[in-house]
Amino acid sequence: MSVEEQVIATLRMLPPERQAEVLDFAEFLRQRSLPSKEPRPFGLCAGQIQVPDDFDAP
C-alpha cells in the first residue's frame, strides 16, 4: 500500500472535524514548499548589522 493510500485510509477513519484539520495541515505544507513569488525587499536589515573596522584584518 502506498503512502497516499495509507493517508486516505486513515483519513476516512477520522471524524469530519479532524479531517478538516488534516486538510488545513496539508495546505500549510503545500504552501510552505512553494517558492516565494516576491523577492525579499532590498535593505530589509539596514542599520541592524554593524561590521567592525577590522573585519578583514589578518
PQR file of N, CA, C, O and H, with PARSE charges and radii, in Angstrom:
ATOM      1  N   MET A   1       0.854  -1.179   0.000 -0.4000 1.5000
ATOM      2  CA  MET A   1       0.000   0.000   0.000 -0.0000 2.0000
ATOM      3  C   MET A   1       0.900   1.242   0.000  0.5500 1.7000
ATOM      4  O   MET A   1       1.838   1.346   0.790 -0.5500 1.4000
ATOM      5  N   SER A   2       0.595   2.172  -0.896 -0.4000 1.5000
ATOM      6  CA  SER A   2       1.404   3.393  -0.994 -0.0000 2.0000
ATOM      7  C   SER A   2       1.087   4.342   0.165  0.5500 1.7000
ATOM      8  O   SER A   2       0.091   4.169   0.869 -0.5500 1.4000
ATOM      9  H   SER A   2      -0.168   2.087  -1.538  0.4000 1.0000
ATOM     10  N   VAL A   3       1.931   5.324   0.348 -0.4000 1.5000
ATOM     11  CA  VAL A   3       1.724   6.312   1.403 -0.0000 2.0000
ATOM     12  C   VAL A   3       0.403   7.051   1.162  0.5500 1.7000
ATOM     13  O   VAL A   3      -0.359   7.296   2.097 -0.5500 1.4000
ATOM     14  H   VAL A   3       2.740   5.464  -0.223  0.4000 1.0000
ATOM     15  N   GLU A   4       0.147   7.394  -0.079 -0.4000 1.5000
ATOM     16  CA  GLU A   4      -1.103   8.090  -0.408 -0.0000 2.0000
ATOM     17  C   GLU A   4      -2.321   7.255  -0.005  0.5500 1.7000
ATOM     18  O   GLU A   4      -3.274   7.784   0.567 -0.5500 1.4000
ATOM     19  H   GLU A   4       0.766   7.195  -0.839  0.4000 1.0000
ATOM     20  N   GLU A   5      -2.291   5.969  -0.298 -0.4000 1.5000
ATOM     21  CA  GLU A   5      -3.397   5.084   0.070 -0.0000 2.0000
ATOM     22  C   GLU A   5      -3.533   4.968   1.587  0.5500 1.7000
ATOM     23  O   GLU A   5      -4.647   4.917   2.107 -0.5500 1.4000
ATOM     24  H   GLU A   5      -1.517   5.539  -0.763  0.4000 1.0000
ATOM     25  N   GLN A   6      -2.412   4.926   2.295 -0.4000 1.5000
ATOM     26  CA  GLN A   6      -2.439   4.851   3.754 -0.0000 2.0000
ATOM     27  C   GLN A   6      -3.039   6.124   4.350  0.5500 1.7000
ATOM     28  O   GLN A   6      -3.825   6.066   5.296 -0.5500 1.4000
ATOM     29  H   GLN A   6      -1.506   4.967   1.873  0.4000 1.0000
ATOM     30  N   VAL A   7      -2.661   7.269   3.789 -0.4000 1.5000
ATOM     31  CA  VAL A   7      -3.195   8.539   4.284 -0.0000 2.0000
ATOM     32  C   VAL A   7      -4.707   8.590   4.058  0.5500 1.7000
ATOM     33  O   VAL A   7      -5.456   8.975   4.955 -0.5500 1.4000
ATOM     34  H   VAL A   7      -2.022   7.316   3.021  0.4000 1.0000
ATOM     35  N   ILE A   8      -5.146   8.211   2.884 -0.4000 1.5000
ATOM     36  CA  ILE A   8      -6.578   8.243   2.576 -0.0000 2.0000
ATOM     37  C   ILE A   8      -7.346   7.278   3.475  0.5500 1.7000
ATOM     38  O   ILE A   8      -8.420   7.619   3.971 -0.5500 1.4000
ATOM     39  H   ILE A   8      -4.537   7.899   2.155  0.4000 1.0000
ATOM     40  N   ALA A   9      -6.805   6.076   3.691 -0.4000 1.5000
ATOM     41  CA  ALA A   9      -7.480   5.099   4.545 -0.0000 2.0000
ATOM     42  C   ALA A   9      -7.586   5.610   5.981  0.5500 1.7000
ATOM     43  O   ALA A   9      -8.625   5.458   6.623 -0.5500 1.4000
ATOM     44  H   ALA A   9      -5.932   5.800   3.288  0.4000 1.0000
ATOM     45  N   THR A  10      -6.525   6.208   6.475 -0.4000 1.5000
ATOM     46  CA  THR A  10      -6.537   6.761   7.834 -0.0000 2.0000
ATOM     47  C   THR A  10      -7.486   7.945   7.913  0.5500 1.7000
ATOM     48  O   THR A  10      -8.226   8.089   8.886 -0.5500 1.4000
ATOM     49  H   THR A  10      -5.681   6.332   5.954  0.4000 1.0000
ATOM     50  N   LEU A  11      -7.465   8.792   6.894 -0.4000 1.5000
ATOM     51  CA  LEU A  11      -8.332   9.969   6.855 -0.0000 2.0000
ATOM     52  C   LEU A  11      -9.802   9.578   6.904  0.5500 1.7000
ATOM     53  O   LEU A  11     -10.603  10.249   7.556 -0.5500 1.4000
ATOM     54  H   LEU A  11      -6.864   8.676   6.104  0.4000 1.0000
ATOM     55  N   ARG A  12     -10.152   8.525   6.236 -0.4000 1.5000
ATOM     56  CA  ARG A  12     -11.556   8.070   6.202 -0.0000 2.0000
ATOM     57  C   ARG A  12     -12.038   7.591   7.575  0.5500 1.7000
ATOM     58  O   ARG A  12     -13.240   7.574   7.837 -0.5500 1.4000
ATOM     59  H   ARG A  12      -9.502   7.980   5.706  0.4000 1.0000
ATOM     60  N   MET A  13     -11.112   7.205   8.444 -0.4000 1.5000
ATOM     61  CA  MET A  13     -11.488   6.741   9.781 -0.0000 2.0000
ATOM     62  C   MET A  13     -11.686   7.889  10.766  0.5500 1.7000
ATOM     63  O   MET A  13     -12.208   7.686  11.862 -0.5500 1.4000
ATOM     64  H   MET A  13     -10.135   7.219   8.231  0.4000 1.0000
ATOM     65  N   LEU A  14     -11.270   9.093  10.378 -0.4000 1.5000
ATOM     66  CA  LEU A  14     -11.370  10.242  11.269 -0.0000 2.0000
ATOM     67  C   LEU A  14     -12.733  10.915  11.157  0.5500 1.7000
ATOM     68  O   LEU A  14     -13.376  10.850  10.110 -0.5500 1.4000
ATOM     69  H   LEU A  14     -10.846   9.258   9.488  0.4000 1.0000
ATOM     70  N   PRO A  15     -13.176  11.565  12.240 -0.5600 1.5000
ATOM     71  CA  PRO A  15     -14.417  12.338  12.158  0.2800 2.0000
ATOM     72  C   PRO A  15     -14.203  13.576  11.277  0.5500 1.7000
ATOM     73  O   PRO A  15     -13.064  14.003  11.085 -0.5500 1.4000
ATOM     74  N   PRO A  16     -15.281  14.155  10.743 -0.5600 1.5000
ATOM     75  CA  PRO A  16     -15.161  15.285   9.808  0.2800 2.0000
ATOM     76  C   PRO A  16     -14.337  16.464  10.328  0.5500 1.7000
ATOM     77  O   PRO A  16     -13.596  17.078   9.561 -0.5500 1.4000
ATOM     78  N   GLU A  17     -14.455  16.788  11.615 -0.4000 1.5000
ATOM     79  CA  GLU A  17     -13.684  17.929  12.126 -0.0000 2.0000
ATOM     80  C   GLU A  17     -12.181  17.644  12.115  0.5500 1.7000
ATOM     81  O   GLU A  17     -11.382  18.555  11.900 -0.5500 1.4000
ATOM     82  H   GLU A  17     -15.057  16.289  12.238  0.4000 1.0000
ATOM     83  N   ARG A  18     -11.793  16.388  12.345 -0.4000 1.5000
ATOM     84  CA  ARG A  18     -10.369  16.017  12.279 -0.0000 2.0000
ATOM     85  C   ARG A  18      -9.905  15.967  10.819  0.5500 1.7000
ATOM     86  O   ARG A  18      -8.755  16.293  10.527 -0.5500 1.4000
ATOM     87  H   ARG A  18     -12.442  15.648  12.520  0.4000 1.0000
ATOM     88  N   GLN A  19     -10.774  15.569   9.919 -0.4000 1.5000
ATOM     89  CA  GLN A  19     -10.439  15.575   8.503 -0.0000 2.0000
ATOM     90  C   GLN A  19     -10.131  17.001   8.055  0.5500 1.7000
ATOM     91  O   GLN A  19      -9.210  17.222   7.268 -0.5500 1.4000
ATOM     92  H   GLN A  19     -11.709  15.304  10.157  0.4000 1.0000
ATOM     93  N   ALA A  20     -10.902  17.970   8.554 -0.4000 1.5000
ATOM     94  CA  ALA A  20     -10.669  19.369   8.216 -0.0000 2.0000
ATOM     95  C   ALA A  20      -9.304  19.822   8.733  0.5500 1.7000
ATOM     96  O   ALA A  20      -8.613  20.585   8.058 -0.5500 1.4000
ATOM     97  H   ALA A  20     -11.650  17.790   9.193  0.4000 1.0000
ATOM     98  N   GLU A  21      -8.910  19.367   9.911 -0.4000 1.5000
ATOM     99  CA  GLU A  21      -7.593  19.709  10.451 -0.0000 2.0000
ATOM    100  C   GLU A  21      -6.481  19.137   9.577  0.5500 1.7000
ATOM    101  O   GLU A  21      -5.477  19.805   9.327 -0.5500 1.4000
ATOM    102  H   GLU A  21      -9.471  18.747  10.459  0.4000 1.0000
ATOM    103  N   VAL A  22      -6.659  17.912   9.117 -0.4000 1.5000
ATOM    104  CA  VAL A  22      -5.668  17.289   8.239 -0.0000 2.0000
ATOM    105  C   VAL A  22      -5.562  18.075   6.938  0.5500 1.7000
ATOM    106  O   VAL A  22      -4.462  18.301   6.435 -0.5500 1.4000
ATOM    107  H   VAL A  22      -7.475  17.370   9.320  0.4000 1.0000
ATOM    108  N   LEU A  23      -6.692  18.489   6.397 -0.4000 1.5000
ATOM    109  CA  LEU A  23      -6.685  19.287   5.176 -0.0000 2.0000
ATOM    110  C   LEU A  23      -5.953  20.607   5.388  0.5500 1.7000
ATOM    111  O   LEU A  23      -5.151  21.013   4.548 -0.5500 1.4000
ATOM    112  H   LEU A  23      -7.586  18.306   6.806  0.4000 1.0000
ATOM    113  N   ASP A  24      -6.223  21.276   6.499 -0.4000 1.5000
ATOM    114  CA  ASP A  24      -5.542  22.534   6.806 -0.0000 2.0000
ATOM    115  C   ASP A  24      -4.027  22.325   6.885  0.5500 1.7000
ATOM    116  O   ASP A  24      -3.256  23.129   6.361 -0.5500 1.4000
ATOM    117  H   ASP A  24      -6.875  20.947   7.182  0.4000 1.0000
ATOM    118  N   PHE A  25      -3.611  21.247   7.539 -0.4000 1.5000
ATOM    119  CA  PHE A  25      -2.189  20.971   7.671 -0.0000 2.0000
ATOM    120  C   PHE A  25      -1.558  20.659   6.316  0.5500 1.7000
ATOM    121  O   PHE A  25      -0.450  21.114   6.030 -0.5500 1.4000
ATOM    122  H   PHE A  25      -4.237  20.594   7.964  0.4000 1.0000
ATOM    123  N   ALA A  26      -2.252  19.886   5.482 -0.4000 1.5000
ATOM    124  CA  ALA A  26      -1.731  19.561   4.155 -0.0000 2.0000
ATOM    125  C   ALA A  26      -1.586  20.826   3.314  0.5500 1.7000
ATOM    126  O   ALA A  26      -0.607  20.969   2.581 -0.5500 1.4000
ATOM    127  H   ALA A  26      -3.152  19.517   5.714  0.4000 1.0000
ATOM    128  N   GLU A  27      -2.548  21.745   3.412 -0.4000 1.5000
ATOM    129  CA  GLU A  27      -2.452  23.014   2.688 -0.0000 2.0000
ATOM    130  C   GLU A  27      -1.279  23.843   3.203  0.5500 1.7000
ATOM    131  O   GLU A  27      -0.576  24.480   2.419 -0.5500 1.4000
ATOM    132  H   GLU A  27      -3.343  21.629   4.008  0.4000 1.0000
ATOM    133  N   PHE A  28      -1.068  23.836   4.510 -0.4000 1.5000
ATOM    134  CA  PHE A  28       0.073  24.534   5.102 -0.0000 2.0000
ATOM    135  C   PHE A  28       1.381  23.986   4.547  0.5500 1.7000
ATOM    136  O   PHE A  28       2.259  24.759   4.165 -0.5500 1.4000
ATOM    137  H   PHE A  28      -1.640  23.318   5.147  0.4000 1.0000
ATOM    138  N   LEU A  29       1.522  22.674   4.495 -0.4000 1.5000
ATOM    139  CA  LEU A  29       2.737  22.062   3.978 -0.0000 2.0000
ATOM    140  C   LEU A  29       2.934  22.384   2.503  0.5500 1.7000
ATOM    141  O   LEU A  29       4.059  22.625   2.066 -0.5500 1.4000
ATOM    142  H   LEU A  29       0.808  22.046   4.805  0.4000 1.0000
ATOM    143  N   ARG A  30       1.853  22.391   1.735 -0.4000 1.5000
ATOM    144  CA  ARG A  30       1.941  22.704   0.313 -0.0000 2.0000
ATOM    145  C   ARG A  30       2.395  24.141   0.110  0.5500 1.7000
ATOM    146  O   ARG A  30       3.256  24.407  -0.729 -0.5500 1.4000
ATOM    147  H   ARG A  30       0.939  22.196   2.090  0.4000 1.0000
ATOM    148  N   GLN A  31       1.819  25.074   0.876 -0.4000 1.5000
ATOM    149  CA  GLN A  31       2.197  26.481   0.758 -0.0000 2.0000
ATOM    150  C   GLN A  31       3.654  26.702   1.160  0.5500 1.7000
ATOM    151  O   GLN A  31       4.360  27.497   0.539 -0.5500 1.4000
ATOM    152  H   GLN A  31       1.120  24.857   1.557  0.4000 1.0000
ATOM    153  N   ARG A  32       4.097  26.003   2.188 -0.4000 1.5000
ATOM    154  CA  ARG A  32       5.468  26.151   2.670 -0.0000 2.0000
ATOM    155  C   ARG A  32       6.477  25.655   1.642  0.5500 1.7000
ATOM    156  O   ARG A  32       7.602  26.152   1.589 -0.5500 1.4000
ATOM    157  H   ARG A  32       3.524  25.357   2.692  0.4000 1.0000
ATOM    158  N   SER A  33       6.085  24.683   0.826 -0.4000 1.5000
ATOM    159  CA  SER A  33       7.021  24.117  -0.141 -0.0000 2.0000
ATOM    160  C   SER A  33       7.059  24.897  -1.451  0.5500 1.7000
ATOM    161  O   SER A  33       7.951  24.668  -2.268 -0.5500 1.4000
ATOM    162  H   SER A  33       5.171  24.280   0.868  0.4000 1.0000
ATOM    163  N   LEU A  34       6.114  25.814  -1.674 -0.4000 1.5000
ATOM    164  CA  LEU A  34       6.117  26.610  -2.900 -0.0000 2.0000
ATOM    165  C   LEU A  34       7.178  27.701  -2.810  0.5500 1.7000
ATOM    166  O   LEU A  34       7.393  28.278  -1.745 -0.5500 1.4000
ATOM    167  H   LEU A  34       5.390  25.999  -1.011  0.4000 1.0000
ATOM    168  N   PRO A  35       7.842  27.981  -3.934 -0.5600 1.5000
ATOM    169  CA  PRO A  35       8.821  29.072  -3.895  0.2800 2.0000
ATOM    170  C   PRO A  35       8.115  30.418  -3.725  0.5500 1.7000
ATOM    171  O   PRO A  35       6.984  30.604  -4.174 -0.5500 1.4000
ATOM    172  N   SER A  36       8.791  31.330  -3.082 -0.4000 1.5000
ATOM    173  CA  SER A  36       8.229  32.658  -2.868 -0.0000 2.0000
ATOM    174  C   SER A  36       8.117  33.373  -4.208  0.5500 1.7000
ATOM    175  O   SER A  36       9.047  33.341  -5.015 -0.5500 1.4000
ATOM    176  H   SER A  36       9.710  31.179  -2.717  0.4000 1.0000
ATOM    177  N   LYS A  37       6.982  34.016  -4.445 -0.4000 1.5000
ATOM    178  CA  LYS A  37       6.751  34.698  -5.711 -0.0000 2.0000
ATOM    179  C   LYS A  37       7.379  36.088  -5.714  0.5500 1.7000
ATOM    180  O   LYS A  37       7.755  36.595  -6.770 -0.5500 1.4000
ATOM    181  H   LYS A  37       6.227  34.043  -3.790  0.4000 1.0000
ATOM    182  N   GLU A  38       7.492  36.696  -4.557 -0.4000 1.5000
ATOM    183  CA  GLU A  38       8.041  38.035  -4.475 -0.0000 2.0000
ATOM    184  C   GLU A  38       9.423  37.983  -3.826  0.5500 1.7000
ATOM    185  O   GLU A  38       9.613  37.312  -2.812 -0.5500 1.4000
ATOM    186  H   GLU A  38       7.186  36.284  -3.699  0.4000 1.0000
ATOM    187  N   PRO A  39      10.386  38.695  -4.415 -0.5600 1.5000
ATOM    188  CA  PRO A  39      11.702  38.729  -3.771  0.2800 2.0000
ATOM    189  C   PRO A  39      11.630  39.531  -2.476  0.5500 1.7000
ATOM    190  O   PRO A  39      10.788  40.415  -2.318 -0.5500 1.4000
ATOM    191  N   ARG A  40      12.518  39.209  -1.570 -0.4000 1.5000
ATOM    192  CA  ARG A  40      12.574  39.959  -0.315 -0.0000 2.0000
ATOM    193  C   ARG A  40      13.000  41.384  -0.615  0.5500 1.7000
ATOM    194  O   ARG A  40      13.812  41.603  -1.514 -0.5500 1.4000
ATOM    195  H   ARG A  40      13.203  38.491  -1.698  0.4000 1.0000
ATOM    196  N   PRO A  41      12.478  42.348   0.105 -0.5600 1.5000
ATOM    197  CA  PRO A  41      12.830  43.745  -0.162  0.2800 2.0000
ATOM    198  C   PRO A  41      14.304  44.034   0.132  0.5500 1.7000
ATOM    199  O   PRO A  41      14.879  43.500   1.080 -0.5500 1.4000
ATOM    200  N   PHE A  42      14.893  44.880  -0.692 -0.4000 1.5000
ATOM    201  CA  PHE A  42      16.287  45.267  -0.524 -0.0000 2.0000
ATOM    202  C   PHE A  42      16.434  46.104   0.742  0.5500 1.7000
ATOM    203  O   PHE A  42      15.603  46.969   1.020 -0.5500 1.4000
ATOM    204  H   PHE A  42      14.426  45.313  -1.463  0.4000 1.0000
ATOM    205  N   GLY A  43      17.476  45.849   1.496 -0.4000 1.5000
ATOM    206  CA  GLY A  43      17.736  46.627   2.704 -0.0000 2.0000
ATOM    207  C   GLY A  43      16.850  46.252   3.875  0.5500 1.7000
ATOM    208  O   GLY A  43      16.592  47.081   4.748 -0.5500 1.4000
ATOM    209  H   GLY A  43      18.150  45.146   1.270  0.4000 1.0000
ATOM    210  N   LEU A  44      16.386  45.025   3.904 -0.4000 1.5000
ATOM    211  CA  LEU A  44      15.466  44.572   4.947 -0.0000 2.0000
ATOM    212  C   LEU A  44      16.067  44.721   6.351  0.5500 1.7000
ATOM    213  O   LEU A  44      15.347  45.020   7.303 -0.5500 1.4000
ATOM    214  H   LEU A  44      16.596  44.352   3.195  0.4000 1.0000
ATOM    215  N   CYS A  45      17.370  44.516   6.481 -0.4000 1.5000
ATOM    216  CA  CYS A  45      18.040  44.613   7.790 -0.0000 2.0000
ATOM    217  C   CYS A  45      18.949  45.836   7.876  0.5500 1.7000
ATOM    218  O   CYS A  45      19.875  45.868   8.686 -0.5500 1.4000
ATOM    219  H   CYS A  45      17.955  44.273   5.707  0.4000 1.0000
ATOM    220  N   ALA A  46      18.691  46.822   7.056 -0.4000 1.5000
ATOM    221  CA  ALA A  46      19.551  48.005   7.037 -0.0000 2.0000
ATOM    222  C   ALA A  46      19.618  48.633   8.428  0.5500 1.7000
ATOM    223  O   ALA A  46      18.596  48.843   9.082 -0.5500 1.4000
ATOM    224  H   ALA A  46      17.938  46.796   6.398  0.4000 1.0000
ATOM    225  N   GLY A  47      20.840  48.926   8.863 -0.4000 1.5000
ATOM    226  CA  GLY A  47      21.055  49.570  10.151 -0.0000 2.0000
ATOM    227  C   GLY A  47      21.050  48.619  11.331  0.5500 1.7000
ATOM    228  O   GLY A  47      21.278  49.054  12.460 -0.5500 1.4000
ATOM    229  H   GLY A  47      21.670  48.755   8.332  0.4000 1.0000
ATOM    230  N   GLN A  48      20.797  47.337  11.111 -0.4000 1.5000
ATOM    231  CA  GLN A  48      20.744  46.386  12.213 -0.0000 2.0000
ATOM    232  C   GLN A  48      22.042  45.601  12.383  0.5500 1.7000
ATOM    233  O   GLN A  48      22.242  44.945  13.405 -0.5500 1.4000
ATOM    234  H   GLN A  48      20.612  46.984  10.194  0.4000 1.0000
ATOM    235  N   ILE A  49      22.917  45.665  11.392 -0.4000 1.5000
ATOM    236  CA  ILE A  49      24.159  44.897  11.431 -0.0000 2.0000
ATOM    237  C   ILE A  49      25.336  45.866  11.407  0.5500 1.7000
ATOM    238  O   ILE A  49      25.399  46.754  10.557 -0.5500 1.4000
ATOM    239  H   ILE A  49      22.754  46.198  10.562  0.4000 1.0000
ATOM    240  N   GLN A  50      26.254  45.695  12.332 -0.4000 1.5000
ATOM    241  CA  GLN A  50      27.454  46.523  12.407 -0.0000 2.0000
ATOM    242  C   GLN A  50      28.658  45.667  11.996  0.5500 1.7000
ATOM    243  O   GLN A  50      28.895  44.609  12.579 -0.5500 1.4000
ATOM    244  H   GLN A  50      26.203  44.974  13.023  0.4000 1.0000
ATOM    245  N   VAL A  51      29.412  46.119  11.000 -0.4000 1.5000
ATOM    246  CA  VAL A  51      30.617  45.429  10.571 -0.0000 2.0000
ATOM    247  C   VAL A  51      31.799  46.163  11.187  0.5500 1.7000
ATOM    248  O   VAL A  51      31.981  47.352  10.924 -0.5500 1.4000
ATOM    249  H   VAL A  51      29.220  46.979  10.527  0.4000 1.0000
ATOM    250  N   PRO A  52      32.613  45.482  12.009 -0.5600 1.5000
ATOM    251  CA  PRO A  52      33.748  46.156  12.644  0.2800 2.0000
ATOM    252  C   PRO A  52      34.770  46.621  11.610  0.5500 1.7000
ATOM    253  O   PRO A  52      34.883  46.032  10.535 -0.5500 1.4000
ATOM    254  N   ASP A  53      35.508  47.671  11.935 -0.4000 1.5000
ATOM    255  CA  ASP A  53      36.514  48.215  11.022 -0.0000 2.0000
ATOM    256  C   ASP A  53      37.585  47.197  10.684  0.5500 1.7000
ATOM    257  O   ASP A  53      38.115  47.208   9.573 -0.5500 1.4000
ATOM    258  H   ASP A  53      35.416  48.150  12.808  0.4000 1.0000
ATOM    259  N   ASP A  54      37.916  46.312  11.624 -0.4000 1.5000
ATOM    260  CA  ASP A  54      38.964  45.318  11.383 -0.0000 2.0000
ATOM    261  C   ASP A  54      38.396  43.973  10.895  0.5500 1.7000
ATOM    262  O   ASP A  54      38.999  42.925  11.122 -0.5500 1.4000
ATOM    263  H   ASP A  54      37.486  46.303  12.526  0.4000 1.0000
ATOM    264  N   PHE A  55      37.268  44.008  10.244 -0.4000 1.5000
ATOM    265  CA  PHE A  55      36.588  42.776   9.788 -0.0000 2.0000
ATOM    266  C   PHE A  55      37.499  41.905   8.942  0.5500 1.7000
ATOM    267  O   PHE A  55      37.547  40.692   9.148 -0.5500 1.4000
ATOM    268  H   PHE A  55      36.778  44.859  10.059  0.4000 1.0000
ATOM    269  N   ASP A  56      38.218  42.486   7.999 -0.4000 1.5000
ATOM    270  CA  ASP A  56      39.053  41.702   7.101 -0.0000 2.0000
ATOM    271  C   ASP A  56      40.542  41.726   7.483  0.5500 1.7000
ATOM    272  O   ASP A  56      41.393  41.373   6.666 -0.5500 1.4000
ATOM    273  H   ASP A  56      38.179  43.471   7.832  0.4000 1.0000
ATOM    274  N   ALA A  57      40.852  42.128   8.680 -0.4000 1.5000
ATOM    275  CA  ALA A  57      42.244  42.159   9.144 -0.0000 2.0000
ATOM    276  C   ALA A  57      42.713  40.746   9.450  0.5500 1.7000
ATOM    277  O   ALA A  57      41.929  39.910   9.898 -0.5500 1.4000
ATOM    278  H   ALA A  57      40.161  42.415   9.344  0.4000 1.0000
ATOM    279  N   PRO A  58      44.012  40.475   9.205 -0.5600 1.5000
ATOM    280  CA  PRO A  58      44.525  39.111   9.489  0.2800 2.0000
ATOM    281  C   PRO A  58      44.547  38.800  10.975  0.5500 1.7000
ATOM    282  O   PRO A  58      44.947  37.705  11.371 -0.5500 1.4000
TER
END
